[in-house]
Structure formats: C-alpha cells, structure tokens
Amino acid sequence: LPGALPVLNKEVLHKSIMLGTAVNATINQVSFFDRKSYFYPDSPSAYQITQLYTPVVEHGKLEIDLEDGIKKTIRINRAHIEADAGKNIHEGDISKVDLNRAGTPLLEIVSEPDMSNGDEVVAYLKKLHSIIRYLDIGDANMQEGSFRVDVNVSIRPKGDEKLYTRVEIKNINSFKFIQKAIEVEVIRQTEAWEDGIYDKEIVQETRLFDQVKQETRSMRGKEEAADYRYFPEPDLLQAVITDEMLEKYSKIPELPDEKRDRFVREYKMNEYNAGVITSSVEMAHFFESMMKEGISAKNATTWLSVELQARLKGDVNITNSPVDAKKLGFLVKRIEDQTISGKAAKEVLDFLMENDVDVDVSEVRNALENFENVEVIDDLENN
C-alpha cells in the first residue's frame, strides 16, 4: 500500500529462534534491516526490506543421510528476515501479478555450496522441510508457495577449488523437479565447457525450469550485490531478541534425528525403518499413537508405511485418513492376538477406508461379510 510504513512481525523473531536452535546456529539478539533496491512487477514499492549485514541467524549446520549410509554435514550460512514479494503468474502470452502475500514476513535460509549433486540437494531440502514441520513454524507447503526453493548451480573441474559462474534457477515447486532442474543445468554447463564456449554461454543470471521441455531458460540477468544499492532500512528499528525470548523459544520439540534415535532405542527398530517413520511429524505421531495399543513396532511400521500409505490417494493423507491411529493399531492388535489373519485384516482395512465404523470383533465380522469372501470369513471362524 503506497505510503504505508512497515511494522516488524514479532512472531517471525520467535520462529527464527526456533529454527536457529534446530540447526545449531548463532542467534543474533540484535539484528538490523537493510533496503534492497530493485523493481520487478511483483514488488511495486521498488525495494525489498531484508537483512544483508546482520541477519537474525547465521553459521548453522544440518546433517543429511545419503543412500550409501554416509552422513554429510551441510553448512548453513544464514537465515534472514525479508518482506515477501508478490507472485507472478504466467499463462500463455499473459502475465498476472498477485500481491496478496506481498509484505508478509519471509525467512530465507542460505546454504553454503556443500552439495555436490541433485541427490544431496533433495536430501538437504527434505530434512529442512521435516524440521520446519516438526517445529510447527510453517506448513511448508510447496504447492502453495510457503516453502520455496531457489537453486544455484555451477560446475568446476575435478580438484579445482575455484567456484565458477553461478546460475540461479527459480520457481521450482517439487523435490522431483528440483532434482531434474539441477541435472539439466549441469548438462548444459558441462557441454558449454567441453565445447569451449563456457565463458560466452554461461553467465550469472536467473533461469527458469521448463518441466515440459526439460530445459532451463533465461529469465533475466543476475545483479551483483552492488547493483541493489543496499542501505540501512530507514523505516525500521533494529530487531532485538530479549534474554527471556531466547530462553523461551530455544526450547524446541524433539527433532526428526532425535526421534529416530529414540525409536531405535525404545522400540528396537532398525535405523532405516525408524528414519522412514520419523521423516514426517504426522507419521511419527501416528506411529506413536498406534504403539499405545500395545503392538509390535515391526507390524506397526508395516501397516502404517506400506498398507495404509498405499490406500491414501488424491487429497486423502495421513492427517485426514478415515482410518486413524487408534483404529489401525487395534486392527494390528487383532492380527497379533490371532483374532484375524493378515489377509483378512487387509480386507477389513479396505472396508474401513470407505466406512466409518469402530474396530471390534463384531464389526470385523460384519465388514468381512460385506465382501462375501468365504475363504476370509472361514479364516475368521477358524480363529
């Protein structure tokens, strides 16, 4: 709104403390705002409020697990507060601008160039996404734009320490497309190097990823820091985190790695299964609720991560599943006490996905009769 003065949203400070604590970072109790001057259609004020020199969070790290069992530490340079821009919408030859989110607080997390391929990038992003959900500092919905990723790609000869020209790819809204965009851009830069036209062809710029054509295309030239004409934001005071705020918001809930290690200890699970279950906070909570029924971790894992997940389709997910943790846990218990067989339980689970009934022996019997499956019904009678 032209003429309106900005006001700091205090809640973003609280969430910054939580994130900084989760990634073992330094939390600056006094941080400052700067003005970044540029004009794009999604930022009609012709500047953005950000934190260039003293961010609220800096010097953190995140450990990722790679498929070969190796753990790798990714350094986090900083997390700084910005005023979000609007959203550009491109439909054929027409472009639109949605300014509804403009001015809302955005926490931008900047990693160091410690990732060597698309697999590592996706592993890092998934871990970061999981932590944000565990901390409950955002819904991290990529489709809705509340978890957005800009990828910077550069290549260099083996053994060379120099970082070559960096190309930024914007507007990638899924982990799958992020990995593909990186692969496509690496090929483009490598071919330019091998053809001897690297210096001419590869310039510092912002590109977009075309999912249909499987290519990256130039959007605009990428400015250097000097081009943005940064200067101290005149309309905002310094952001101060008090000792009381720091103490309160640094007490964060159990994070994915801690929960995974506890599951391994308490439930005697292997590390892989524990990692699968704790990859999302919703699945971890679902699993622990199932375990209250006194069932084995092995069966709980199988019926949650295999049987139930296979039946969750479309808009139905673990948070709105028609079969809740108590129902599924009770069903697994009926298998373990040999009231029904595993085969029968699958039929019952199918029925429960479509019908809102309690899980007890009589309802199980009724559910099975609906399928007119003599073999399964006889199996119930035999048990």
C-alpha positions in Angstrom: 0.0 0.0 0.0 1.7 3.2 -1.1 2.7 5.4 1.8 2.2 2.7 4.5 5.1 2.2 6.8 6.4 -1.3 7.6 6.0 -2.9 11.1 8.0 -5.9 12.2 6.0 -9.0 12.8 7.3 -10.2 16.2 6.3 -13.8 15.6 8.9 -14.2 12.9 11.6 -13.5 15.5 10.2 -16.3 17.7 10.2 -18.7 14.7 13.7 -17.6 13.8 15.0 -18.5 17.3 13.4 -22.0 16.9 14.9 -22.6 13.5 18.3 -21.3 14.6 18.3 -23.6 17.6 17.3 -26.6 15.4 20.3 -26.1 13.1 22.8 -25.3 15.8 23.3 -21.8 14.6 24.3 -18.5 16.2 21.3 -16.4 17.0 22.0 -12.7 17.0 20.0 -11.0 19.7 20.3 -7.7 17.8 19.9 -7.7 14.1 19.3 -4.9 11.5 17.3 -4.4 8.4 18.5 -3.2 5.0 16.8 -1.9 1.9 17.4 -3.8 -1.3 16.6 -1.6 -4.3 15.1 -3.2 -7.4 11.9 -3.2 -9.4 10.1 -6.2 -10.6 6.3 -6.4 -11.2 5.8 -8.5 -8.1 7.4 -5.7 -5.9 5.8 -2.4 -6.9 7.5 -0.5 -4.0 10.7 -0.8 -6.0 12.6 -2.1 -3.0 12.6 -5.0 -0.5 13.2 -5.0 3.2 15.9 -7.6 4.1 18.9 -8.3 6.3 22.2 -8.1 4.5 24.8 -7.3 7.0 23.5 -8.7 10.3 20.9 -11.5 9.9 18.9 -12.9 12.8 20.5 -16.4 12.4 23.9 -17.4 11.0 26.6 -20.1 11.0 24.4 -23.2 11.3 24.7 -26.8 10.1 22.5 -29.6 9.1 23.4 -33.3 8.8 21.9 -35.3 5.9 21.8 -39.1 5.3 22.8 -40.3 1.9 21.7 -43.6 0.3 25.1 -45.3 0.8 24.8 -44.8 4.6 27.2 -41.9 4.7 26.3 -38.8 6.7 27.2 -35.4 5.4 27.2 -32.0 7.1 25.8 -29.1 5.1 26.7 -25.6 6.4 24.0 -23.0 6.7 25.4 -19.5 6.0 22.4 -17.6 7.4 18.7 -17.3 7.8 17.5 -13.7 7.4 14.1 -11.9 7.6 12.7 -10.4 4.4 9.5 -8.8 3.3 8.0 -11.3 0.8 7.1 -10.1 -2.7 4.0 -11.0 -4.7 3.5 -13.9 -7.1 3.9 -13.7 -10.8 1.5 -15.9 -12.8 2.3 -16.6 -16.4 -0.5 -18.0 -18.6 0.5 -18.2 -22.3 1.1 -14.7 -23.5 -0.4 -13.1 -20.5 1.3 -12.4 -17.1 -0.6 -11.5 -13.9 0.7 -10.4 -10.5 -0.9 -11.5 -7.2 0.1 -9.1 -4.4 -1.8 -10.9 -1.6 1.4 -12.2 0.1 3.5 -9.0 -0.5 4.8 -7.6 2.7 4.4 -10.8 4.8 7.5 -12.0 6.7 9.7 -14.5 4.9 12.6 -16.3 6.5 15.2 -17.0 3.8 17.7 -19.8 4.6 21.0 -19.7 2.7 23.2 -22.7 2.5 26.9 -22.9 1.7 28.0 -24.6 -1.6 28.5 -28.0 0.2 26.2 -30.1 -2.0 27.7 -32.0 -5.0 24.6 -33.3 -6.9 20.8 -33.3 -7.0 20.5 -36.2 -4.6 22.3 -34.3 -1.9 20.2 -31.2 -2.5 16.9 -33.1 -2.2 18.1 -34.8 0.9 19.0 -31.5 2.4 15.7 -29.9 1.4 13.7 -32.8 2.8 15.5 -32.7 6.1 14.9 -28.9 6.3 11.3 -29.4 5.3 10.8 -32.0 8.0 12.4 -29.8 10.7 10.1 -26.9 9.8 7.1 -29.2 10.2 8.4 -30.6 13.5 8.9 -27.1 14.8 5.5 -26.1 13.5 6.8 -22.8 12.3 5.2 -23.2 8.9 3.1 -25.7 6.9 6.0 -25.8 4.3 3.5 -26.4 1.5 5.5 -26.2 -1.7 2.4 -26.1 -4.0 1.1 -23.1 -2.1 4.4 -21.3 -2.0 5.0 -21.4 1.7 8.2 -23.5 1.1 10.1 -22.1 -1.9 13.4 -23.1 -3.3 15.9 -21.3 -5.5 18.8 -23.5 -6.7 22.2 -22.2 -7.6 24.3 -24.4 -9.9 27.9 -24.2 -11.0 30.4 -26.7 -12.2 34.2 -27.0 -11.9 36.9 -29.4 -13.0 37.8 -32.2 -10.5 40.3 -31.0 -8.0 39.8 -27.3 -8.8 38.9 -25.2 -5.7 37.6 -22.2 -7.6 33.8 -21.7 -7.8 32.8 -20.9 -11.3 29.9 -18.9 -12.7 26.8 -19.4 -10.6 23.4 -19.7 -12.3 20.2 -19.4 -10.2 17.1 -21.4 -11.1 13.8 -20.1 -9.6 10.2 -21.2 -9.3 10.7 -24.9 -8.8 7.8 -26.4 -6.8 8.6 -30.0 -6.1 11.5 -32.1 -5.0 11.3 -34.1 -8.2 11.6 -31.1 -10.4 14.4 -29.6 -8.3 16.5 -32.7 -8.9 15.7 -32.7 -12.6 16.4 -29.0 -13.0 19.8 -29.4 -11.4 20.6 -32.4 -13.7 19.5 -30.5 -16.8 21.5 -27.3 -15.9 24.7 -29.4 -15.1 24.5 -30.9 -18.5 24.0 -27.5 -20.2 27.1 -26.0 -18.4 29.2 -29.1 -18.9 28.5 -29.2 -22.7 29.4 -25.5 -22.9 32.7 -26.2 -21.1 33.5 -29.1 -23.4 32.6 -27.1 -26.5 35.0 -24.3 -25.4 32.2 -21.7 -25.1 31.7 -21.7 -21.3 32.8 -18.1 -20.8 30.4 -16.9 -23.5 27.5 -19.2 -22.9 27.4 -19.4 -19.0 26.7 -16.0 -17.4 25.5 -15.1 -14.0 21.7 -15.0 -14.5 18.4 -16.2 -13.2 16.8 -19.0 -15.2 13.5 -20.9 -15.0 13.0 -24.7 -15.4 10.5 -25.8 -18.1 9.1 -29.0 -16.9 7.5 -29.9 -20.2 10.6 -29.3 -22.4 13.0 -30.4 -19.6 15.2 -27.4 -20.1 16.3 -24.2 -18.2 15.7 -20.9 -19.9 17.0 -17.4 -19.2 14.7 -15.1 -17.3 16.9 -12.1 -16.5 20.4 -11.1 -15.7 21.5 -11.6 -12.1 22.7 -8.5 -10.4 25.7 -8.3 -8.2 25.2 -7.0 -4.6 26.4 -3.5 -5.6 23.6 -3.3 -8.2 21.0 -3.5 -5.5 22.3 -0.3 -3.7 21.8 -1.7 -0.2 21.5 0.8 2.6 20.1 0.7 6.2 16.3 0.5 6.2 15.1 3.9 7.4 11.6 2.8 8.5 12.5 0.0 10.9 14.5 0.0 14.1 16.9 -2.8 15.0 15.3 -6.2 15.9 16.0 -7.1 19.5 15.6 -10.6 20.9 15.5 -10.4 24.7 17.0 -13.0 27.0 13.5 -14.1 28.0 12.5 -14.6 24.4 15.7 -16.5 23.7 15.2 -18.8 26.6 11.5 -19.4 25.9 11.8 -20.1 22.1 15.0 -22.1 22.2 13.1 -24.9 24.0 12.2 -26.7 20.9 10.3 -30.1 20.5 12.1 -33.4 19.6 13.5 -33.2 16.1 13.5 -35.9 13.4 17.0 -37.3 14.2 16.4 -37.3 17.9 13.1 -39.1 17.5 14.6 -41.6 15.1 17.3 -42.5 17.6 14.8 -42.8 20.4 12.6 -45.1 18.3 15.7 -47.3 17.6 16.4 -47.5 21.4 12.8 -47.8 22.7 11.2 -49.9 20.1 14.3 -51.9 18.9 13.6 -50.7 15.3 16.3 -50.7 12.7 17.6 -47.3 11.7 16.1 -47.4 8.2 12.5 -48.1 9.4 12.9 -45.5 12.2 14.1 -43.0 9.6 11.0 -43.7 7.3 8.6 -43.3 10.2 10.2 -40.1 11.5 10.6 -38.5 8.1 7.4 -36.6 8.7 6.0 -35.3 12.1 2.5 -36.5 11.1 3.7 -40.1 10.5 5.8 -40.1 13.7 2.8 -39.0 15.8 0.5 -41.6 14.0 3.0 -44.3 14.8 3.3 -43.5 18.5 -0.4 -43.4 18.8 -0.6 -46.9 17.2 2.0 -48.1 19.7 -0.3 -47.2 22.6 -2.4 -50.3 21.6 0.5 -52.5 22.8 1.6 -53.8 19.4 5.0 -54.6 17.9 6.9 -51.8 16.2 7.6 -54.1 13.2 3.9 -54.7 12.5 3.0 -51.0 13.2 5.7 -49.9 10.7 4.5 -52.3 8.0 0.8 -51.5 8.4 1.4 -47.7 8.5 4.1 -47.3 5.9 3.0 -50.0 3.5 -0.7 -50.9 3.9 -2.2 -47.6 4.9 0.0 -45.4 2.8 -0.9 -47.5 -0.3 -4.5 -46.6 0.3 -4.0 -42.9 0.8 -4.7 -41.2 -2.6 -5.6 -37.9 -4.0 -6.4 -35.4 -1.3 -6.5 -38.1 1.4 -3.4 -38.1 3.5 -2.3 -39.3 6.9 -3.8 -36.2 8.7 -7.3 -36.8 7.3 -7.2 -40.5 6.8 -10.6 -42.2 7.5 -8.6 -44.8 9.5 -7.0 -43.1 12.4 -4.1 -44.4 14.5 -6.3 -46.0 17.1 -8.3 -48.0 14.5 -5.2 -49.1 12.7 -3.4 -50.0 15.9 -6.4 -52.0 17.1 -6.6 -53.8 13.8 -2.9 -54.8 14.1 -3.5 -56.0 17.6 -6.3 -58.3 16.4 -3.7 -59.8 13.9 -1.2 -60.3 16.7 -3.6 -62.0 19.0 -4.8 -64.1 16.1 -8.4 -62.9 16.1 -8.0 -62.4 12.3 -5.3 -63.2 9.8 -3.2 -60.6 7.9 -5.1 -61.4 4.8 -8.5 -60.7 6.5 -7.1 -57.6 8.0 -6.3 -56.2 4.6 -10.0 -56.7 3.6 -11.1 -55.0 6.8 -8.8 -52.1 6.2 -10.2 -51.6 2.7 -13.7 -51.6 4.2 -12.7 -49.1 6.9 -11.3 -46.7 4.4 -14.8 -46.4 2.9 -17.0 -46.9 6.1 -16.8 -45.1 9.4 -17.2 -47.9 11.9 -15.4 -49.0 15.1 -13.0 -51.8 15.0 -14.2 -54.6 17.3 -14.7 -58.3 16.7 -18.4 -57.9 15.7 -17.7 -55.1 13.3 -14.8 -57.0 11.8 -17.2 -59.9 11.2 -19.8 -57.6 9.6 -17.1 -55.9 7.5 -15.9 -59.3 6.2 -19.5 -60.4 5.4 -19.9 -57.4 3.2 -17.2 -58.8 0.9 -18.9 -62.3 0.7 -15.4 -63.7 0.8 -16.0 -67.2 2.1 -12.3 -68.0 2.4 -11.6 -65.0 4.6 -14.8 -65.4 6.7 -13.9 -69.1 7.3 -10.5 -67.9 8.4 -12.1 -65.7 10.9 -14.3 -68.5 12.2 -11.3 -70.9 12.5 -9.5 -68.4 14.7 
